[in-house]
């Protein structure tokens, strides 16, 4: 009977399998713990990076909003300045109008007629004067209508003074529209320069 082993081999095999099982469980627990820790660390890192990105975006948004407000203020200032410049340009362009008005009034004046009053308000001119005859008033109106700086003279009234006036001059009043040449449009100017 040689070759019989009477040692408790089953117990040893069981101990070995228990040790292997414990090692496998410990390795599984360790691997699980490491995996959970790695996943937790990865997600925490991602959250921290996303928070940094969010903070950067918030800071940039505030900066851009500040820049937008500055730009809006500059636009408002620019608009106000452009309106002022436009008014000044219009005034500069129509400035010679009063000179032409007086020049035309004097050049169109016939003999035997003189003006006693002249009022101008926004392109409308009211004239009052005295004339020796109705024909002289009519001649004055024709001359005013022929002027490139005046148009549509409208006779308000003609009346004869009382007997106190020896020459029996006729009082008259006229309404005349002044032709103010407006400043050329910037778009028209730019279009003509571009061609």
TORGUMI-351620 format. One record per residue: x, y, z negated of N, C-alpha, C in turn; residue number from 1. Coordinates in Angstrom, 1 decimal. Example, Ala and Ser with C-alpha at 12.3 -4.5 7.8 and 13.67 -1.06 7.14 Angstrom:
BEGIN
((13.2, -5.7, -7.8), (12.3, -4.5, -7.8), (13.2, -3.3, -7.8), 1)
((12.8, -2.2, -7.1), (13.7, -1.1, -7.1), (12.9, 0.0, -7.9), 2)
END
This chain:
BEGIN
((0.8, -1.2, 0.0), (0.0, 0.0, 0.0), (0.9, 1.2, 0.0), 1)
((1.6, 1.2, 0.8), (2.5, 2.3, 0.9), (1.8, 3.4, 1.7), 2)
((1.9, 4.7, 1.4), (1.4, 5.8, 2.2), (0.1, 6.4, 1.5), 3)
((-0.3, 5.9, 0.4), (-1.5, 6.5, -0.2), (-1.1, 7.6, -1.1), 4)
((-1.8, 8.7, -0.9), (-1.5, 9.9, -1.7), (-2.6, 10.1, -2.7), 5)
((-2.2, 10.0, -3.9), (-3.2, 10.1, -4.9), (-3.3, 11.5, -5.6), 6)
((-2.6, 12.4, -5.0), (-2.6, 13.8, -5.6), (-4.0, 14.4, -5.3), 7)
((-4.5, 15.3, -6.1), (-5.8, 16.0, -5.8), (-5.7, 17.0, -4.7), 8)
((-5.6, 16.5, -3.5), (-5.5, 17.3, -2.3), (-6.7, 18.2, -2.0), 9)
((-7.8, 17.7, -2.4), (-9.1, 18.4, -2.1), (-9.1, 19.7, -2.9), 10)
((-8.6, 19.6, -4.1), (-8.5, 20.8, -5.0), (-7.5, 21.8, -4.4), 11)
((-6.4, 21.3, -4.0), (-5.4, 22.2, -3.4), (-6.0, 22.9, -2.1), 12)
((-6.7, 22.1, -1.3), (-7.3, 22.6, -0.1), (-8.3, 23.7, -0.4), 13)
((-9.1, 23.4, -1.4), (-10.1, 24.4, -1.9), (-9.5, 25.6, -2.4), 14)
((-8.4, 25.5, -3.2), (-7.7, 26.7, -3.7), (-7.1, 27.5, -2.5), 15)
((-6.6, 26.8, -1.5), (-6.0, 27.5, -0.3), (-7.1, 28.2, 0.4), 16)
((-8.2, 27.5, 0.6), (-9.3, 28.1, 1.3), (-9.9, 29.3, 0.5), 17)
((-9.9, 29.2, -0.8), (-10.4, 30.4, -1.6), (-9.4, 31.5, -1.5), 18)
((-8.1, 31.2, -1.5), (-7.1, 32.3, -1.4), (-7.2, 32.9, 0.0), 19)
((-7.4, 32.1, 1.0), (-7.5, 32.7, 2.3), (-8.8, 33.5, 2.4), 20)
((-9.9, 33.1, 1.8), (-11.2, 33.8, 1.8), (-11.0, 35.1, 1.1), 21)
((-10.3, 35.1, -0.1), (-10.1, 36.3, -0.9), (-9.3, 37.3, -0.1), 22)
((-8.2, 36.8, 0.5), (-7.3, 37.6, 1.4), (-8.1, 38.2, 2.5), 23)
((-9.0, 37.4, 3.1), (-9.8, 37.9, 4.3), (-10.8, 39.0, 3.8), 24)
((-11.4, 38.7, 2.6), (-12.4, 39.7, 2.1), (-11.6, 40.9, 1.7), 25)
((-10.5, 40.8, 1.1), (-9.7, 42.0, 0.7), (-9.3, 42.8, 1.9), 26)
((-8.8, 42.0, 2.9), (-8.4, 42.7, 4.2), (-9.6, 43.3, 4.8), 27)
((-10.8, 42.7, 4.8), (-12.0, 43.3, 5.4), (-12.4, 44.5, 4.6), 28)
((-12.4, 44.4, 3.3), (-12.7, 45.6, 2.5), (-11.7, 46.7, 2.7), 29)
((-10.4, 46.4, 2.8), (-9.4, 47.4, 3.0), (-9.6, 48.0, 4.4), 30)
((-9.9, 47.2, 5.4), (-10.1, 47.7, 6.8), (-11.3, 48.5, 6.8), 31)
((-12.4, 48.1, 6.2), (-13.6, 48.9, 6.1), (-13.4, 50.2, 5.4), 32)
((-12.7, 50.2, 4.3), (-12.4, 51.4, 3.5), (-11.5, 52.4, 4.4), 33)
((-10.5, 51.8, 5.1), (-9.7, 52.6, 5.9), (-10.5, 53.2, 7.1), 34)
((-11.4, 52.4, 7.7), (-12.2, 52.8, 8.8), (-13.2, 54.0, 8.3), 35)
((-13.8, 53.7, 7.2), (-14.7, 54.8, 6.7), (-13.9, 56.0, 6.4), 36)
((-12.8, 55.9, 5.7), (-11.9, 57.1, 5.4), (-11.5, 57.8, 6.7), 37)
((-11.1, 57.0, 7.7), (-10.7, 57.6, 9.0), (-11.9, 58.3, 9.6), 38)
((-13.0, 57.7, 9.7), (-14.2, 58.3, 10.3), (-14.6, 59.6, 9.5), 39)
((-14.6, 59.5, 8.2), (-14.9, 60.7, 7.4), (-13.9, 61.8, 7.6), 40)
((-12.6, 61.5, 7.6), (-11.6, 62.5, 7.9), (-11.8, 63.1, 9.3), 41)
((-12.1, 62.2, 10.3), (-12.3, 62.7, 11.7), (-13.4, 63.7, 11.7), 42)
((-14.6, 63.3, 11.1), (-15.7, 64.1, 11.2), (-15.5, 65.4, 10.4), 43)
((-14.9, 65.3, 9.2), (-14.6, 66.6, 8.5), (-13.7, 67.5, 9.3), 44)
((-12.7, 66.9, 10.0), (-11.8, 67.7, 10.8), (-12.6, 68.4, 11.9), 45)
((-13.5, 67.6, 12.6), (-14.4, 68.2, 13.7), (-15.3, 69.3, 13.1), 46)
((-15.8, 69.1, 11.9), (-16.7, 70.1, 11.3), (-15.9, 71.4, 11.0), 47)
((-14.7, 71.2, 10.5), (-13.8, 72.3, 10.2), (-13.5, 73.1, 11.5), 48)
((-13.1, 72.4, 12.6), (-12.8, 73.0, 13.8), (-14.0, 73.8, 14.4), 49)
((-15.2, 73.1, 14.3), (-16.4, 73.8, 14.8), (-16.7, 75.0, 14.0), 50)
((-16.5, 75.0, 12.7), (-16.7, 76.1, 11.8), (-15.8, 77.3, 12.2), 51)
((-14.5, 76.9, 12.6), (-13.5, 77.9, 13.0), (-14.0, 78.5, 14.3), 52)
((-14.5, 77.7, 15.2), (-15.0, 78.2, 16.5), (-16.2, 79.1, 16.3), 53)
((-17.1, 78.7, 15.4), (-18.3, 79.5, 15.1), (-17.9, 80.9, 14.5), 54)
((-16.9, 80.8, 13.6), (-16.5, 82.1, 13.0), (-15.8, 83.0, 14.0), 55)
((-15.0, 82.4, 15.0), (-14.4, 83.1, 16.0), (-15.5, 83.8, 16.9), 56)
((-16.5, 83.0, 17.3), (-17.6, 83.5, 18.1), (-18.3, 84.6, 17.4), 57)
((-18.6, 84.5, 16.1), (-19.3, 85.5, 15.4), (-18.4, 86.8, 15.4), 58)
((-17.1, 86.6, 15.1), (-16.2, 87.8, 15.1), (-16.2, 88.5, 16.5), 59)
((-16.1, 87.7, 17.6), (-16.1, 88.2, 18.9), (-17.4, 88.9, 19.3), 60)
((-18.5, 88.3, 18.8), (-19.8, 88.9, 19.1), (-19.9, 90.2, 18.4), 61)
((-19.5, 90.3, 17.2), (-19.5, 91.6, 16.5), (-18.7, 92.7, 17.2), 62)
((-17.5, 92.2, 17.6), (-16.6, 93.2, 18.4), (-17.2, 93.6, 19.7), 63)
((-17.9, 92.7, 20.4), (-18.5, 93.0, 21.7), (-19.7, 93.9, 21.4), 64)
((-20.5, 93.7, 20.4), (-21.6, 94.5, 20.1), (-21.1, 95.9, 19.8), 65)
((-20.0, 96.0, 19.1), (-19.4, 97.3, 18.8), (-19.0, 98.0, 20.1), 66)
((-18.4, 97.3, 21.0), (-18.0, 97.8, 22.3), (-19.2, 98.2, 23.1), 67)
((-20.3, 97.5, 23.0), (-21.5, 97.8, 23.8), (-22.1, 99.1, 23.3), 68)
((-22.1, 99.3, 22.0), (-22.6, 100.5, 21.4), (-21.7, 101.7, 21.8), 69)
((-20.4, 101.5, 21.8), (-19.5, 102.6, 22.3), (-19.8, 102.9, 23.8), 70)
((-20.0, 101.9, 24.6), (-20.2, 102.1, 26.0), (-21.6, 102.8, 26.2), 71)
((-22.6, 102.4, 25.4), (-23.9, 103.1, 25.5), (-23.7, 104.6, 25.1), 72)
((-23.0, 104.9, 24.1), (-22.7, 106.3, 23.7), (-22.0, 107.0, 24.9), 73)
((-21.0, 106.4, 25.4), (-20.3, 107.0, 26.5), (-21.2, 107.2, 27.8), 74)
((-22.1, 106.2, 28.0), (-23.0, 106.4, 29.1), (-23.9, 107.5, 28.9), 75)
((-24.4, 107.7, 27.7), (-25.3, 108.8, 27.4), (-24.6, 110.1, 27.5), 76)
((-23.3, 110.2, 27.1), (-22.5, 111.4, 27.2), (-22.3, 111.7, 28.7), 77)
((-22.0, 110.6, 29.4), (-21.7, 110.8, 30.9), (-22.9, 111.3, 31.6), 78)
((-24.1, 110.7, 31.2), (-25.4, 111.2, 31.9), (-25.6, 112.7, 31.6), 79)
((-25.4, 113.0, 30.3), (-25.7, 114.4, 29.9), (-24.7, 115.4, 30.7), 80)
((-23.4, 114.9, 30.8), (-22.5, 115.8, 31.5), (-22.8, 115.9, 33.0), 81)
((-23.2, 114.7, 33.6), (-23.6, 114.8, 35.0), (-24.8, 115.7, 35.2), 82)
((-25.8, 115.7, 34.3), (-26.9, 116.6, 34.4), (-26.5, 118.0, 34.3), 83)
((-25.6, 118.3, 33.4), (-25.0, 119.7, 33.3), (-24.3, 120.1, 34.6), 84)
((-23.5, 119.2, 35.1), (-22.7, 119.5, 36.3), (-23.7, 119.7, 37.4), 85)
((-24.7, 118.9, 37.5), (-25.7, 119.1, 38.6), (-26.4, 120.5, 38.5), 86)
((-26.7, 120.9, 37.3), (-27.4, 122.2, 37.1), (-26.4, 123.3, 37.5), 87)
((-25.2, 123.2, 37.1), (-24.1, 124.2, 37.4), (-23.9, 124.2, 38.9), 88)
((-23.9, 123.1, 39.6), (-23.7, 123.0, 41.0), (-24.8, 123.7, 41.7), 89)
((-26.1, 123.4, 41.3), (-27.2, 124.0, 41.9), (-27.2, 125.6, 41.7), 90)
((-26.8, 126.0, 40.5), (-26.7, 127.4, 40.2), (-25.6, 128.1, 41.1), 91)
((-24.5, 127.4, 41.2), (-23.4, 127.9, 42.0), (-23.8, 128.0, 43.5), 92)
((-24.6, 127.0, 44.0), (-25.0, 126.9, 45.4), (-26.0, 128.0, 45.7), 93)
((-26.9, 128.3, 44.7), (-28.0, 129.3, 45.0), (-27.6, 130.7, 44.5), 94)
((-26.4, 130.8, 44.0), (-25.9, 132.1, 43.5), (-26.0, 133.2, 44.5), 95)
((-25.6, 133.0, 45.8), (-25.7, 134.0, 46.8), (-27.1, 134.4, 47.2), 96)
((-28.1, 133.7, 46.7), (-29.5, 133.9, 47.1), (-29.9, 135.3, 46.7), 97)
((-29.6, 135.8, 45.5), (-30.0, 137.1, 45.1), (-29.4, 138.2, 45.9), 98)
((-28.1, 138.0, 46.4), (-27.4, 139.0, 47.2), (-28.2, 139.0, 48.6), 99)
((-28.5, 137.9, 49.1), (-29.2, 137.8, 50.4), (-30.6, 138.4, 50.2), 100)
((-31.2, 138.2, 49.1), (-32.6, 138.8, 48.9), (-32.5, 140.3, 48.9), 101)
((-31.6, 140.9, 48.2), (-31.5, 142.4, 48.2), (-31.1, 142.9, 49.6), 102)
((-30.2, 142.2, 50.2), (-29.7, 142.6, 51.5), (-30.9, 142.6, 52.5), 103)
((-31.7, 141.5, 52.5), (-32.8, 141.4, 53.4), (-33.9, 142.4, 53.1), 104)
((-34.1, 142.7, 51.8), (-35.1, 143.7, 51.4), (-34.7, 145.1, 52.0), 105)
((-33.5, 145.4, 51.9), (-33.0, 146.7, 52.4), (-33.0, 146.8, 53.9), 106)
((-32.5, 145.7, 54.5), (-32.4, 145.7, 56.0), (-33.7, 145.7, 56.7), 107)
((-34.7, 145.1, 56.0), (-36.1, 145.0, 56.6), (-36.9, 146.3, 56.4), 108)
((-36.4, 147.1, 55.5), (-37.2, 148.3, 55.1), (-37.3, 149.3, 56.2), 109)
((-38.5, 149.6, 56.7), (-38.7, 150.6, 57.8), (-38.7, 152.0, 57.2), 110)
((-38.5, 153.0, 58.0), (-38.6, 154.4, 57.6), (-40.0, 154.7, 57.2), 111)
((-40.2, 155.5, 56.2), (-41.5, 155.9, 55.7), (-42.1, 154.9, 54.7), 112)
((-41.3, 154.0, 54.2), (-41.8, 153.0, 53.3), (-40.7, 152.9, 52.2), 113)
((-41.1, 152.8, 51.0), (-40.1, 152.6, 49.9), (-40.7, 151.7, 48.8), 114)
((-39.8, 151.0, 48.1), (-40.2, 150.1, 47.1), (-40.1, 150.8, 45.7), 115)
((-41.1, 150.5, 44.9), (-41.1, 151.0, 43.5), (-40.9, 149.9, 42.5), 116)
((-41.1, 148.7, 42.9), (-41.0, 147.6, 41.9), (-40.7, 146.3, 42.7), 117)
((-39.8, 145.5, 42.1), (-39.4, 144.2, 42.6), (-39.3, 143.2, 41.4), 118)
((-40.0, 142.1, 41.5), (-39.9, 141.1, 40.4), (-39.6, 139.8, 41.1), 119)
((-38.7, 139.0, 40.5), (-38.4, 137.7, 41.1), (-38.5, 136.6, 40.0), 120)
((-39.2, 135.6, 40.3), (-39.3, 134.5, 39.3), (-39.4, 133.2, 40.1), 121)
((-38.4, 132.3, 39.9), (-38.3, 131.0, 40.5), (-38.7, 131.0, 42.0), 122)
((-38.0, 131.8, 42.8), (-38.2, 131.8, 44.2), (-39.4, 132.6, 44.7), 123)
((-40.2, 133.1, 43.8), (-41.3, 134.0, 44.2), (-40.9, 135.4, 43.9), 124)
((-41.1, 136.3, 44.9), (-40.8, 137.7, 44.8), (-42.0, 138.5, 44.9), 125)
((-42.3, 139.4, 44.0), (-43.4, 140.3, 44.0), (-42.9, 141.8, 44.3), 126)
((-43.4, 142.4, 45.4), (-42.9, 143.7, 45.7), (-44.1, 144.7, 45.6), 127)
((-43.8, 145.9, 45.1), (-44.7, 146.9, 45.1), (-44.0, 148.2, 45.6), 128)
((-44.8, 149.0, 46.4), (-44.2, 150.2, 46.9), (-45.2, 151.1, 47.5), 129)
((-44.7, 152.1, 48.2), (-45.6, 153.1, 48.9), (-45.1, 153.2, 50.3), 130)
((-46.1, 153.4, 51.2), (-45.8, 153.6, 52.6), (-46.7, 154.7, 53.2), 131)
((-46.2, 155.3, 54.3), (-46.9, 156.4, 54.9), (-48.1, 155.9, 55.7), 132)
((-48.0, 154.7, 56.2), (-49.2, 154.1, 56.9), (-49.2, 152.6, 56.8), 133)
((-50.4, 152.0, 57.1), (-50.5, 150.6, 57.1), (-49.6, 149.9, 58.1), 134)
((-49.3, 150.6, 59.2), (-48.5, 150.1, 60.2), (-47.1, 149.8, 59.7), 135)
((-46.6, 150.7, 58.9), (-45.2, 150.5, 58.3), (-45.2, 149.2, 57.4), 136)
((-46.3, 149.0, 56.6), (-46.4, 147.8, 55.7), (-46.4, 146.6, 56.6), 137)
((-47.2, 146.6, 57.7), (-47.3, 145.5, 58.6), (-45.9, 145.2, 59.3), 138)
((-45.2, 146.3, 59.6), (-43.9, 146.1, 60.2), (-42.9, 145.5, 59.2), 139)
((-43.0, 145.9, 58.0), (-42.1, 145.4, 56.9), (-42.4, 143.9, 56.7), 140)
((-43.7, 143.5, 56.7), (-44.0, 142.1, 56.5), (-43.5, 141.3, 57.7), 141)
((-43.5, 141.8, 58.9), (-43.0, 141.0, 60.1), (-41.5, 140.9, 59.9), 142)
((-40.8, 141.9, 59.5), (-39.4, 141.8, 59.4), (-39.0, 140.8, 58.3), 143)
((-39.8, 140.8, 57.2), (-39.5, 139.9, 56.1), (-39.7, 138.4, 56.5), 144)
((-40.8, 138.2, 57.3), (-41.1, 136.9, 57.8), (-40.0, 136.4, 58.8), 145)
((-39.3, 137.3, 59.5), (-38.3, 137.0, 60.5), (-37.0, 136.6, 59.8), 146)
((-36.8, 137.0, 58.5), (-35.6, 136.7, 57.8), (-35.4, 135.2, 57.5), 147)
((-34.2, 134.7, 57.7), (-33.9, 133.3, 57.3), (-33.9, 133.0, 55.8), 148)
((-33.9, 134.1, 55.0), (-33.9, 134.0, 53.6), (-35.2, 134.2, 52.9), 149)
((-36.2, 134.6, 53.7), (-37.5, 134.9, 53.1), (-38.6, 134.3, 54.0), 150)
((-39.7, 134.0, 53.4), (-40.8, 133.4, 54.3), (-42.1, 133.7, 53.6), 151)
((-43.1, 133.6, 54.4), (-44.5, 133.8, 54.0), (-44.8, 135.0, 53.1), 152)
((-44.6, 136.1, 53.7), (-45.0, 137.3, 53.0), (-46.5, 137.4, 53.0), 153)
((-47.1, 137.7, 51.8), (-48.5, 137.7, 51.7), (-48.9, 139.1, 51.1), 154)
((-49.8, 139.8, 51.8), (-50.2, 141.1, 51.4), (-51.2, 141.0, 50.2), 155)
((-50.8, 141.6, 49.1), (-51.7, 141.6, 48.0), (-52.8, 142.6, 48.1), 156)
((-52.4, 143.9, 48.3), (-53.4, 145.0, 48.4), (-52.7, 146.2, 49.0), 157)
((-53.6, 147.0, 49.6), (-53.2, 148.4, 50.1), (-54.3, 149.3, 49.6), 158)
((-53.8, 150.4, 48.9), (-54.8, 151.4, 48.5), (-54.2, 152.8, 48.6), 159)
((-55.1, 153.7, 48.8), (-54.6, 155.1, 49.0), (-54.7, 155.8, 47.6), 160)
((-53.6, 156.6, 47.3), (-53.5, 157.3, 46.1), (-54.6, 158.3, 46.0), 161)
((-54.9, 158.9, 44.9), (-55.8, 159.9, 44.7), (-55.4, 161.2, 45.5), 162)
((-56.3, 162.1, 45.5), (-56.0, 163.4, 46.2), (-54.8, 164.1, 45.6), 163)
((-54.3, 163.7, 44.5), (-53.2, 164.4, 43.8), (-51.9, 164.3, 44.7), 164)
((-51.8, 163.2, 45.4), (-50.6, 163.0, 46.3), (-50.8, 163.7, 47.6), 165)
((-50.0, 164.7, 47.9), (-50.2, 165.5, 49.1), (-50.0, 164.6, 50.4), 166)
((-49.1, 163.7, 50.4), (-48.8, 162.9, 51.6), (-49.8, 161.8, 51.8), 167)
((-50.6, 161.5, 50.8), (-51.6, 160.4, 50.9), (-50.9, 159.1, 51.2), 168)
((-49.9, 158.8, 50.4), (-49.2, 157.5, 50.6), (-50.1, 156.3, 50.2), 169)
((-49.8, 155.2, 50.8), (-50.6, 154.0, 50.5), (-49.8, 153.1, 49.6), 170)
((-50.4, 152.8, 48.5), (-49.8, 151.8, 47.6), (-50.0, 150.4, 48.2), 171)
((-49.0, 149.6, 48.0), (-49.2, 148.2, 48.5), (-48.4, 147.3, 47.6), 172)
((-48.8, 146.0, 47.6), (-48.1, 145.0, 46.9), (-48.0, 143.7, 47.8), 173)
((-46.9, 143.1, 47.8), (-46.6, 141.9, 48.6), (-46.1, 140.8, 47.8), 174)
((-46.4, 139.6, 48.2), (-45.8, 138.4, 47.5), (-45.0, 137.7, 48.6), 175)
((-43.7, 137.5, 48.3), (-42.8, 136.8, 49.3), (-42.2, 135.6, 48.6), 176)
((-42.0, 134.6, 49.4), (-41.3, 133.4, 48.9), (-39.9, 133.4, 49.4), 177)
((-38.9, 133.3, 48.5), (-37.5, 133.3, 48.8), (-37.1, 131.9, 49.2), 178)
((-36.3, 131.8, 50.3), (-35.8, 130.5, 50.7), (-34.5, 130.3, 50.1), 179)
((-34.4, 129.4, 49.1), (-33.1, 129.1, 48.5), (-32.6, 127.8, 49.1), 180)
((-31.5, 127.9, 49.7), (-30.9, 126.7, 50.3), (-30.4, 125.8, 49.1), 181)
((-30.9, 124.6, 49.1), (-30.5, 123.7, 48.0), (-29.2, 123.1, 48.3), 182)
((-28.6, 122.7, 47.2), (-27.3, 122.0, 47.3), (-27.5, 120.7, 48.0), 183)
((-26.6, 120.3, 48.9), (-26.7, 119.0, 49.6), (-26.7, 117.8, 48.6), 184)
((-27.4, 116.8, 49.0), (-27.5, 115.6, 48.1), (-26.1, 114.9, 48.2), 185)
((-25.7, 114.4, 47.0), (-24.4, 113.7, 47.0), (-24.4, 112.5, 47.9), 186)
((-25.5, 111.8, 48.0), (-25.5, 110.6, 48.8), (-25.4, 111.0, 50.3), 187)
((-26.0, 112.1, 50.7), (-25.9, 112.6, 52.1), (-24.4, 113.0, 52.4), 188)
((-23.8, 113.7, 51.4), (-22.4, 114.1, 51.5), (-21.5, 112.9, 51.7), 189)
((-21.7, 111.9, 50.8), (-20.8, 110.7, 50.8), (-21.0, 110.0, 52.1), 190)
((-22.3, 109.9, 52.6), (-22.5, 109.3, 53.9), (-21.9, 109.9, 55.1), 191)
((-21.9, 111.3, 55.1), (-21.2, 112.0, 56.1), (-19.7, 111.9, 56.1), 192)
((-19.1, 111.8, 54.9), (-17.7, 111.7, 54.7), (-17.3, 110.3, 55.1), 193)
((-18.1, 109.3, 54.9), (-17.8, 107.9, 55.1), (-17.8, 107.6, 56.6), 194)
((-18.6, 108.4, 57.5), (-18.6, 108.1, 58.9), (-17.5, 108.7, 59.6), 195)
END
